[in-house]
Amino acid sequence: MIETIHILHTNDIHSHFEYWPQIHRFLQTKRQEFEEKGESVFIFDIGDHVDRSNPFTEGTTGKGNIELLNEAGYDAVTIGNNEGITMSKTALSSLYDEANFDVVVGNIRHENGVMPKWAKASKVYTTSSGSTVGIIGATAYYQQFYNALGWKILPAREQLKEEAGKIKTDLLICLSHLGLPEDRLLAEETDIDVILGAHTHHVLPEGEKVNHSLLAATGKFGDFVGHVMIQLNTETSEIVHQTAKLYRSETLPIISEDNQMIEMKIQQGKKALEEKAFYSAVELKQNLFGHSELASYFGRALIDYTNADCALFNAGIFLSGLQKGWVTKADMHRLLPHPINVCTMELTGAELYDVYYDSLDQELAHIEVKGLGFRGTLMGEILHERLYMNARGALFAGNREVVPHETYTLATLDMFTFGFFFPLFKELKKEYYMPDLIRDVMMKYGQSLDESTTLS
């Protein structure tokens, strides 16, 4: 007997809900259509559905996203780095409390090595014809970030290979938030039947066959919905035919209530962010290509938070300014929507001189930045706080003249630690400050200046 099994999948939505009503309706319609023909259907999300740059997600602490996944009828998800390392351990531990689906991610543990109660290393489903479908999953290996949050993260590909060896099912599917290069390596090293990918935002219009595995992925932001169709010989568990295709979300039918639904969700999140955060005694203006009152305020916040000697950051992180008066959490979210953390590193004076001179490159200001947690467009000028050069060409970090062989602490943004703009940063030992995002750091500084302000 030949059984047809359908897999519908999404990945890297990043709280982009422009097409969500159409995606929701498509998933439900397809499920009904296939089930009426007696065929089994599974719906999976491969992580980074949550993105705190969206006010709906921020205002609901991600639980609004879980509500959307419930309503659309997902069977299982894995987590991406946005769920894993932009939320506190407490927030992630409660994120899936109301989930009606399985969370399959095998490479995250508590510090004592115990798997969290909300996660499964694997899950086995049974189709209407009695075939078994095994699901394994893993998320990207950001060891330093997970450690700083109080989690233990295992090397993903090794863990998946081990788990795949334990599962004895008719069909084995991997939910992989690892990126396309890792998926290809995983396919070379295992007999996983289908690898549903994410993280690198790759688009595979008709899938990609590597070794025994069919790789599939849908890009990012809900631009596509994926559909993998498997025809399985139920007597031999042999796949006799398989296809992968993508449906472009912008071509899916729209009804009049769709825009209303999106706006309602956004307003729901905004309402939760109306809480006052701190009082600003002056207007804080932004300046993309130079210093500003806003940048000075933020730079002082970084140094106050980390006790570093000096700070370096880019003007492009500020997406607005702040008016004089009460600043709400919504204002701060508009100003700094990025899921970016503060980081400190130790540099010698000679290294600090090199970094300072590199930061003066005016071409950096006009670079378009994508990824790295950055939610703006242009880098903007590289700015300094308590790092300056006097008239005779001597560099100072705070009140100390920089001496080549002495050591200094620099506060910066985690987006710089990958080495794309300052290669030296990739090699230096770092301390990540988590779970506070940079907007939290600035809010706490604002509170400290006005003791009558309280933050929840």
C-alpha positions as CSV (number, residue, x, y, z in Angstrom):
1,M,0.0,0.0,0.0
2,I,1.2,3.5,-0.9
3,E,0.4,6.2,1.7
4,T,0.6,9.9,1.0
5,I,1.9,12.1,3.9
6,H,1.8,15.9,3.7
7,I,4.2,18.2,5.6
8,L,3.3,22.0,5.7
9,H,6.1,24.1,7.2
10,T,7.1,27.7,8.0
11,N,10.3,29.2,9.4
12,D,11.9,32.5,10.4
13,I,8.6,34.4,10.5
14,H,10.3,36.9,12.9
15,S,6.9,38.2,14.0
16,H,6.2,39.5,10.5
17,F,2.4,39.1,10.4
18,E,1.7,40.9,7.1
19,Y,0.8,37.5,5.5
20,W,-0.2,35.7,8.7
21,P,-4.0,35.7,8.1
22,Q,-3.4,34.2,4.6
23,I,-0.9,31.6,6.0
24,H,-3.3,30.6,8.8
25,R,-6.2,30.1,6.3
26,F,-4.0,28.2,3.9
27,L,-2.8,25.8,6.5
28,Q,-6.3,25.1,7.7
29,T,-7.7,24.7,4.2
30,K,-4.9,22.4,3.1
31,R,-5.3,20.3,6.2
32,Q,-9.0,19.9,5.6
33,E,-8.5,19.2,1.9
34,F,-5.9,16.4,2.5
35,E,-7.6,14.8,5.4
36,E,-10.9,14.6,3.5
37,K,-8.9,12.4,1.0
38,G,-7.7,10.2,3.9
39,E,-4.2,11.6,3.7
40,S,-2.2,12.5,6.8
41,V,-1.0,16.1,7.4
42,F,1.6,17.6,9.8
43,I,2.3,21.3,10.3
44,F,5.6,22.4,11.6
45,D,7.4,25.7,12.4
46,I,11.2,25.7,12.4
47,G,11.9,28.5,14.8
48,D,12.3,32.3,15.0
49,H,8.6,32.7,14.9
50,V,9.1,35.1,17.9
51,D,10.8,38.4,17.3
52,R,10.8,41.0,20.0
53,S,11.1,43.9,17.5
54,N,7.3,43.6,16.9
55,P,5.2,45.4,19.6
56,F,2.7,42.5,19.6
57,T,5.4,40.0,20.5
58,E,7.1,42.4,23.0
59,G,3.8,43.3,24.7
60,T,2.7,39.7,25.1
61,T,6.2,38.4,26.0
62,G,6.0,36.1,23.0
63,K,2.8,34.3,24.2
64,G,0.8,36.0,21.5
65,N,2.9,34.2,18.9
66,I,2.0,30.9,20.7
67,E,-1.6,31.8,20.5
68,L,-1.3,32.3,16.7
69,L,0.5,28.9,16.3
70,N,-2.3,27.2,18.3
71,E,-5.0,28.8,16.2
72,A,-3.3,27.7,13.0
73,G,-3.1,24.1,14.2
74,Y,0.6,23.4,14.3
75,D,1.7,20.0,15.4
76,A,5.3,20.8,16.5
77,V,7.9,23.5,16.4
78,T,11.5,23.9,17.3
79,I,13.0,27.0,18.7
80,G,15.3,29.5,17.0
81,N,17.8,31.8,18.5
82,N,15.2,34.5,18.9
83,E,13.2,32.3,21.2
84,G,16.3,30.9,22.8
85,I,18.6,33.9,23.5
86,T,16.6,37.1,23.2
87,M,14.3,36.0,26.1
88,S,15.2,35.5,29.7
89,K,15.4,32.0,31.0
90,T,12.2,32.7,33.0
91,A,10.4,34.0,29.9
92,L,11.4,31.1,27.7
93,S,10.5,28.6,30.5
94,S,6.9,29.8,30.5
95,L,6.6,30.7,26.8
96,Y,5.0,27.4,25.8
97,D,2.8,27.0,28.9
98,E,-0.4,27.3,26.7
99,A,1.0,25.6,23.6
100,N,-1.2,22.9,22.0
101,F,1.7,21.6,20.0
102,D,5.0,19.8,20.8
103,V,8.3,21.7,21.2
104,V,11.0,19.5,19.7
105,V,14.5,20.7,20.5
106,G,17.0,18.2,21.8
107,N,20.1,20.3,22.4
108,I,19.0,22.6,25.2
109,R,19.4,21.7,28.9
110,H,19.3,23.3,32.3
111,E,22.8,23.9,33.7
112,N,22.5,20.6,35.6
113,G,22.0,18.7,32.3
114,V,18.3,18.1,32.7
115,M,16.0,18.8,29.7
116,P,13.5,21.6,30.4
117,K,9.9,20.4,30.9
118,W,8.6,22.3,27.8
119,A,11.0,20.5,25.4
120,K,11.2,17.1,23.8
121,A,14.3,15.5,22.2
122,S,11.9,13.6,19.8
123,K,8.3,12.9,19.2
124,V,6.7,10.0,17.3
125,Y,3.3,10.5,15.5
126,T,1.2,7.8,13.9
127,T,-0.6,8.4,10.6
128,S,-4.2,7.3,9.9
129,S,-2.7,4.3,8.1
130,G,-0.6,3.3,11.0
131,S,2.8,4.5,9.8
132,T,5.1,6.1,12.3
133,V,6.6,9.6,11.8
134,G,9.6,10.5,14.0
135,I,10.4,14.1,14.7
136,I,13.7,15.4,16.0
137,G,14.9,19.0,16.3
138,A,17.7,21.3,17.4
139,T,18.6,25.0,17.5
140,A,21.7,26.9,16.6
141,Y,24.7,26.5,18.9
142,Y,25.3,29.9,20.5
143,Q,27.1,28.6,23.5
144,Q,28.2,31.9,25.2
145,F,24.8,33.4,24.9
146,Y,23.0,30.4,26.3
147,N,25.5,30.0,29.1
148,A,25.0,33.6,30.1
149,L,21.3,33.0,30.4
150,G,21.7,29.9,32.6
151,W,21.2,27.3,29.9
152,K,23.4,24.6,28.6
153,I,23.4,24.2,24.9
154,L,24.8,21.0,23.2
155,P,26.5,21.0,19.7
156,A,23.5,20.6,17.5
157,R,24.6,18.3,14.7
158,E,26.2,15.8,17.1
159,Q,23.1,15.7,19.2
160,L,20.8,15.2,16.2
161,K,23.0,12.4,14.9
162,E,22.7,10.7,18.2
163,E,19.0,11.1,18.4
164,A,18.5,10.0,14.8
165,G,20.2,6.8,15.7
166,K,17.7,6.1,18.5
167,I,14.6,6.6,16.4
168,K,13.1,3.7,14.6
169,T,10.2,5.0,12.6
170,D,8.9,4.6,9.0
171,L,9.7,8.3,8.3
172,L,12.2,10.5,10.1
173,I,11.9,14.3,9.9
174,C,14.3,16.9,11.4
175,L,13.3,20.4,12.4
176,S,16.6,22.2,12.0
177,H,17.2,25.7,13.1
178,L,20.9,25.4,12.2
179,G,21.3,26.9,8.7
180,L,21.8,25.4,5.3
181,P,25.5,24.5,5.6
182,E,24.8,22.5,8.7
183,D,21.7,20.9,7.1
184,R,23.8,19.7,4.2
185,L,26.4,18.2,6.6
186,L,23.7,16.5,8.6
187,A,22.3,15.0,5.5
188,E,25.7,13.6,4.5
189,E,26.1,12.0,7.9
190,T,22.7,10.5,8.6
191,D,19.7,8.8,6.9
192,I,17.2,11.4,8.0
193,D,14.4,11.5,5.4
194,V,13.4,15.1,5.5
195,I,15.3,18.1,6.9
196,L,13.2,21.2,7.3
197,G,15.6,24.1,7.6
198,A,15.8,27.7,8.9
199,H,18.2,30.2,10.4
200,T,20.0,31.3,7.3
201,H,16.8,32.4,5.6
202,H,17.5,30.2,2.5
203,V,14.8,29.5,-0.1
204,L,14.6,26.1,-1.7
205,P,11.8,26.4,-4.3
206,E,11.8,22.6,-5.1
207,G,13.8,21.4,-2.2
208,E,17.3,20.0,-2.4
209,K,18.4,16.4,-2.4
210,V,21.5,15.6,-0.4
211,N,22.4,12.0,0.1
212,H,19.3,10.3,1.4
213,S,17.7,13.5,2.7
214,L,15.3,16.0,1.1
215,L,16.0,19.5,2.4
216,A,13.3,22.1,2.4
217,A,13.0,25.7,3.6
218,T,10.8,28.8,3.1
219,G,13.1,31.8,3.4
220,K,12.0,34.4,6.0
221,F,9.2,36.7,7.2
222,G,6.4,34.4,5.9
223,D,7.1,35.2,2.3
224,F,6.5,31.5,1.5
225,V,4.8,28.4,3.0
226,G,6.4,25.1,2.3
227,H,4.7,21.8,1.3
228,V,6.6,18.5,1.3
229,M,4.7,15.5,-0.1
230,I,5.9,12.0,0.7
231,Q,4.5,8.8,-0.8
232,L,5.5,5.9,1.4
233,N,5.3,2.2,0.9
234,T,3.7,1.0,4.1
235,E,5.0,-2.5,3.8
236,T,8.7,-1.6,3.3
237,S,8.8,1.9,4.7
238,E,10.4,3.0,1.4
239,I,9.8,6.5,0.0
240,V,8.6,5.8,-3.5
241,H,8.1,9.5,-4.4
242,Q,8.6,12.9,-2.8
243,T,8.3,16.5,-3.8
244,A,8.9,19.9,-2.2
245,K,7.3,23.1,-3.3
246,L,6.7,26.7,-2.0
247,Y,3.6,28.8,-2.1
248,R,4.2,32.5,-2.3
249,S,2.2,34.1,0.5
250,E,1.4,37.3,-1.3
251,T,-0.5,35.3,-3.9
252,L,-2.7,33.6,-1.3
253,P,-6.4,34.8,-1.2
254,I,-7.0,37.9,1.0
255,I,-10.3,38.7,2.7
256,S,-11.4,42.1,4.1
257,E,-10.9,41.1,7.7
258,D,-7.2,40.3,7.2
259,N,-5.9,43.8,7.7
260,Q,-8.2,44.3,10.7
261,M,-6.8,41.2,12.3
262,I,-3.2,42.3,11.9
263,E,-4.0,45.8,13.3
264,M,-5.8,44.3,16.3
265,K,-2.8,42.2,17.2
266,I,-0.5,45.1,16.9
267,Q,-2.7,47.3,19.1
268,Q,-2.9,44.5,21.7
269,G,0.8,44.6,22.0
270,K,1.1,48.3,22.1
271,K,-1.5,48.6,24.9
272,A,0.7,46.4,27.0
273,L,3.6,48.7,26.4
274,E,1.9,51.9,27.6
275,E,3.5,51.7,31.0
276,K,5.7,54.6,32.0
277,A,9.4,53.7,32.0
278,F,11.2,56.9,33.2
279,Y,11.1,60.6,33.0
280,S,13.5,62.5,30.6
281,A,14.3,66.0,31.8
282,V,15.3,67.1,28.3
283,E,14.5,66.2,24.7
284,L,16.9,63.5,23.3
285,K,17.4,64.0,19.6
286,Q,18.9,61.4,17.3
287,N,21.6,62.0,14.6
288,L,22.5,59.2,12.2
289,F,25.8,60.7,11.1
290,G,27.1,62.3,14.2
291,H,27.0,62.6,18.0
292,S,23.7,63.6,19.7
293,E,22.2,64.1,23.1
294,L,20.5,60.7,22.7
295,A,23.8,59.0,22.0
296,S,25.5,60.6,25.0
297,Y,22.6,59.4,27.2
298,F,22.9,55.9,25.9
299,G,26.6,55.8,26.2
300,R,26.5,56.9,29.8
301,A,23.9,54.1,30.3
302,L,26.3,51.5,28.9
303,I,29.1,52.6,31.2
304,D,26.8,52.8,34.2
305,Y,25.5,49.3,33.5
306,T,28.9,47.6,32.9
307,N,31.3,49.8,34.8
308,A,33.5,49.8,31.7
309,D,36.2,52.4,31.0
310,C,34.6,53.5,27.7
311,A,31.9,52.5,25.2
312,L,31.6,52.1,21.4
313,F,28.3,51.8,19.4
314,N,26.7,52.9,16.2
315,A,24.2,55.8,15.7
316,G,22.0,53.6,13.5
317,I,20.6,51.7,16.5
318,F,18.4,54.7,17.3
319,L,15.3,54.6,15.1
320,S,13.8,57.7,16.6
321,G,14.4,60.3,19.3
322,L,12.7,60.9,22.7
323,Q,10.6,63.9,23.7
324,K,11.1,65.6,27.0
325,G,8.8,64.1,29.7
326,W,7.6,60.7,30.5
327,V,9.0,57.9,28.3
328,T,6.9,54.7,28.0
329,K,8.0,51.2,27.2
330,A,6.4,51.7,23.8
331,D,8.6,54.7,23.2
332,M,11.7,52.7,24.1
333,H,10.6,49.8,21.9
334,R,10.2,52.2,18.9
335,L,13.6,53.7,19.7
336,L,15.5,50.4,20.2
337,P,13.5,47.5,18.8
338,H,16.7,45.3,18.4
339,P,17.2,42.1,20.2
340,I,20.7,43.2,21.1
341,N,22.6,42.8,24.3
342,V,25.5,44.6,25.8
343,C,29.0,43.0,25.8
344,T,32.3,44.0,27.4
345,M,35.8,43.0,26.4
346,E,39.3,43.6,27.7
347,L,41.7,45.2,25.3
348,T,45.3,46.4,25.5
349,G,46.0,50.1,24.9
350,A,47.5,49.2,21.6
351,E,44.4,47.3,20.6
352,L,42.2,50.1,21.7
353,Y,44.1,52.6,19.6
354,D,43.6,50.3,16.5
355,V,39.9,50.0,17.2
356,Y,39.5,53.7,17.7
357,Y,41.2,54.5,14.4
358,D,39.2,51.8,12.6
359,S,35.9,53.4,14.0
360,L,36.7,56.7,12.3
361,D,36.2,55.2,8.8
362,Q,33.3,57.3,7.5
363,E,32.4,54.5,5.0
364,L,31.1,52.4,7.9
365,A,28.2,54.9,8.5
366,H,26.7,54.2,5.1
367,I,26.8,50.4,5.2
368,E,23.4,48.7,5.1
369,V,23.2,46.2,7.9
370,K,21.1,43.0,7.8
371,G,20.9,40.4,10.5
372,L,23.1,40.4,13.7
373,G,20.0,41.3,15.7
374,F,20.0,44.8,14.1
375,R,16.5,46.0,13.1
376,G,17.5,49.3,11.5
377,T,18.8,50.0,8.0
378,L,22.1,51.9,8.0
379,M,25.0,51.4,10.4
380,G,25.3,55.2,11.1
381,E,28.4,56.8,12.5
382,I,30.5,54.8,15.0
383,L,30.2,56.7,18.3
384,H,32.2,56.7,21.5
385,E,31.5,57.5,25.1
386,R,34.5,58.3,27.3
387,L,36.8,57.4,24.5
388,Y,38.4,60.5,22.8
389,M,41.6,61.9,21.5
390,N,43.0,65.2,22.7
391,A,44.6,68.0,20.8
392,R,48.1,66.4,21.0
393,G,46.8,63.1,19.6
394,A,46.7,61.2,22.9
395,L,43.8,58.7,23.3
396,F,41.9,58.7,26.6
397,A,39.6,56.1,28.0
398,G,37.6,57.9,30.7
399,N,40.2,59.9,32.7
400,R,43.1,57.6,31.8
401,E,45.5,58.2,29.0
402,V,45.7,55.0,27.0
403,V,49.0,53.3,27.3
404,P,49.9,50.5,24.9
405,H,50.5,47.7,27.4
406,E,47.8,48.5,29.9
407,T,44.4,46.9,29.9
408,Y,41.0,48.7,29.3
409,T,37.4,47.5,29.4
410,L,35.2,48.5,26.4
411,A,31.4,48.2,26.5
412,T,29.8,47.6,23.1
413,L,27.0,45.8,21.4
414,D,26.9,42.0,20.8
415,M,26.3,42.6,17.1
416,F,29.9,43.8,16.8
417,T,31.4,40.7,18.5
418,F,31.0,38.5,15.4
419,G,33.9,40.4,13.8
420,F,32.3,41.7,10.6
421,F,33.1,45.4,11.3
422,F,35.9,45.1,13.9
423,P,37.7,41.7,13.2
424,L,39.7,42.0,16.5
425,F,36.5,41.7,18.5
426,K,35.9,38.2,17.3
427,E,39.1,37.0,19.0
428,L,38.8,38.8,22.3
429,K,37.4,37.3,25.5
430,K,33.9,38.6,26.0
431,E,31.3,39.0,28.8
432,Y,27.7,39.1,27.6
433,Y,25.2,40.9,29.8
434,M,21.9,39.0,29.6
435,P,18.9,38.9,29.5
436,D,18.6,42.7,29.4
437,L,18.4,44.1,25.9
438,I,19.9,47.5,25.2
439,R,16.5,49.2,25.6
440,D,16.3,47.7,29.1
441,V,19.8,49.0,29.9
442,M,18.7,52.5,28.9
443,M,15.4,52.3,30.8
444,K,17.2,51.2,33.9
445,Y,19.6,54.1,33.6
446,G,16.7,56.5,33.2
447,Q,15.1,55.1,36.3
448,S,18.3,55.5,38.3
449,L,18.3,59.3,37.5
450,D,14.8,59.6,38.9
451,E,14.1,57.5,41.9
452,S,10.4,58.2,41.7
453,T,10.3,56.1,38.5
454,T,9.8,52.3,38.9
455,L,10.3,49.6,36.4
456,S,8.4,46.3,36.4
